[in-house]
């Protein structure tokens, strides 16, 4: 791992450590998005150990400061959900841009991370597709069971009979 990558991870983690939402894992309360970012990195390392540095960066900060744009601030319907998701992608890309430039990444790397954050060329771009695959794997490994038993309020309106 490069020094820049480690420094970026530290800055992403510091930002996500501010998450007021907590999740219990192995009996310990963790800031939700901090835990998510680490799970994403661990899953990427197992799934694609030779991932590009841009993909490694993207995976770690994919939900950076997500709590700052709560789902409840958009209509609780499909249109509201999709608008929220689009706004989050842009927000995450902006946060990543600031941190990566502060760490000293070149413009090409910063732009590549933003491209991946926006999930451009899904199914056509190998890194974008790998990002989506890792997101799905993390969901299945860590969130699927609780999602089935208790769908979060932000998506109840999207599920039939919820």
Order of alpha helices (4+ residues) and beta strands (2+ residues): alpha-beta-beta-alpha-alpha-alpha-alpha-alpha-alpha-alpha
